[in-house]
Amino acid sequence: MLLATLIASFVYFYISAAKHHLNSSTLDALNSTYKEDRPSPMVAYLTKDIARTPQGSLSFSSDPKSQRALAGSRVTYDPDVAHVERDTLFQIVFLENVSHSIQDQYDELMSSYDVEGVGADRLKYTRQRIVRQINVEGDDQGNQQEQEAKQGNTINNSNATFKLTLQDTSGNVAYGIELGKLSFLSGKNFSSGFPIQLGTKLLVKAGTKLFKGVLLLNQDNVEFLGGLVPEWNQDLQQKHMTYLKKRIEAVDMDG
């Protein structure tokens, strides 16, 4: 018994001394190796890329909504059927506002990103206020004007129609169109130019019709689950502006 105690004490002393002399980068390398050998931890499905995260590593709560999402995560999207046969879990990869021109959408993003970058002839939002001089003598008034310059007015999404690019847990890409207005797409845009965060999860219900592989979506056949994929939303405003600018340039070249 005494020998076992001495051996345990020696091992503890050796490990403590080794950690004291190892630099942080070496410890990080050892820790990462150790983590790789362990089973992957369960992660919440709402904040993960469900197409790239193994289904066995996605965690779902016990509440009814999460359990419906769990069941939907086991279903694969089939574009060749007339209607969705079982509730299917998707994440929103991209949105396109098909009710407004690409130029209008680009202008809106530019007006919040760089108020000097939009010409007067391109500012079409009735309550848009562009402040080109800030009162530096009065801090409160200056801050208020600066905030108003950044906010302005956004495109009215309550009357807009969106095309959704979706992805199921198997990585299959699907397209959906708002046949009826989806409430979670009716609010004002974030600075990214989208009314929701990319990576938002939703459940497309059984019975949803397809037309040439496109999901016909409305408030009754879609259940909004929320969430996001954090890395998809990093620098999203700039990425969205670049995408729209390329679309505009492509149209100009064709014209």
LINHU-V745537 format. One record per backbone hydrogen bond with DSSP energy under -1.0 kcal/mol. CO is the residue of the C=O (numbers start at 1). NH is the residue of the N-H. If there is no record, write none. Layout:
# LINHU-V745537
CO;NH, CO;NH
This chain:
# LINHU-V745537
1;5, 2;6, 3;7, 4;8, 5;9, 6;10, 7;11, 8;12, 9;13, 10;14, 11;15, 12;16, 13;17, 14;18, 15;19, 16;20, 17;21, 18;22, 23;27, 24;28, 25;29, 26;30, 27;31, 28;32, 29;33, 30;34, 31;35, 32;36, 33;37, 43;59, 45;48, 46;228, 48;50, 49;52, 49;53, 54;57, 55;58, 57;43, 59;45, 63;67, 64;68, 65;69, 66;70, 67;71, 68;72, 69;73, 71;74, 72;75, 72;89, 82;210, 84;207, 88;204, 90;202, 91;167, 92;199, 94;165, 96;163, 101;105, 102;106, 103;107, 104;108, 105;109, 106;110, 107;111, 108;112, 109;113, 110;114, 114;117, 119;122, 122;124, 125;128, 134;136, 138;142, 139;143, 140;144, 141;145, 142;146, 143;147, 144;148, 145;149, 146;150, 147;151, 148;152, 161;98, 162;178, 163;96, 164;176, 165;93, 165;94, 166;174, 167;91, 168;171, 172;168, 174;166, 175;215, 176;164, 177;217, 182;185, 183;186, 190;193, 194;190, 197;200, 198;229, 200;92, 201;225, 201;226, 202;90, 203;223, 204;88, 205;208, 208;84, 209;216, 211;214, 214;211, 215;177, 217;179, 217;180, 221;205, 223;203, 226;201, 229;232, 230;233, 233;236, 235;239, 236;240, 237;241, 238;242, 239;243, 240;244, 241;245, 242;246, 243;247, 244;248, 245;249, 246;250, 247;251, 248;252, 249;253, 250;254, 251;255
